[in-house]
């Protein structure tokens, strides 16, 4: 009968506190639980060892007895003694009453202590013979463990999926049809004004739950694609507008084509290259209130004339001379 080092099984020290033992148990139990490792016999055996170790170390009475007798177990094991002899020796050392010498049959043990619950011979020899109480089921974040335990209903995992949309689609709002591998088709509404990095939650559209648990959620992470004309900053838009030299010098009006309409922009005389104009309310709609919009910032890019004729060059020379 092999000695069980329960502290080693949970990966904790012998002076570990209850909180540390529980934390180690929950972590290992999640990792090796049969629901997570279906059909994996190695993981199932490891899970049983973890459960047995926690059964002992989480119970103050069992842990005290385990700590007291553990150093003597290997000597008992080498002696080849049976369980009843061990208990007689042990209780005599502790000053307790001598137990009856009649061997308890497996059937009687089953009736008295509710069955072995899948524990090792080591566990049953140590705690079955003393009628040790069972700690019952232990909850570790979605699973239930312990003698005769059944998996608790567990919520399915959330899923995150990135979707790419154009700036025009985020301006108007749009709908995406998503086709899952299991054949499901999900219609996802993209509201106006969403930004890159925005997450849209679709309740109950994630992974299915376990043992009747609720399904997880689907989160759509928005990725707004770059635009040829506009650059976005929060709810504002920015653009560069080419204008000819004559309009910049003499003044005039130019058309600005926004996302939803075209407006006239007045250019004052002598406007310098790089001048920025603010057009209020021509930016992106705000997510929480689409009736409100950001602004559009238009930066002028003055275009110099190319391939001037000789008369045009002469006019520029005259203008140059007048300004000296």
Secondary structure, 3 states (H helix, E strand, C coil): CCCCCHHHHHCCCCCCCHHHHHHHHHHHHHHHCCCCCCCCHHHHHHHHHHHHHHHHHCCHHHHHHHHHHHHHHHHHHHHCCCHHHHHHHHHHHCCCCCCCCCCCCHHHHHHHHCCCCCCCHHHHHHHHCCCCCCCCCEECCCCEECCCCCCCCECCCCEEEEEEECHHHHHHCEEEEEECCCCCEEEEEECCCCCCCCEEEECCCCCCCECCCCCCCEEEEEEECCCCCCEEECCEEEEEEEEEHHHHHHCEEEEEECCCCEEEEEECCCCCCCCEEEECCCCCECCCCCCCECCEEEEEEEECCCCCCHHHHHHHHHHHHHCC
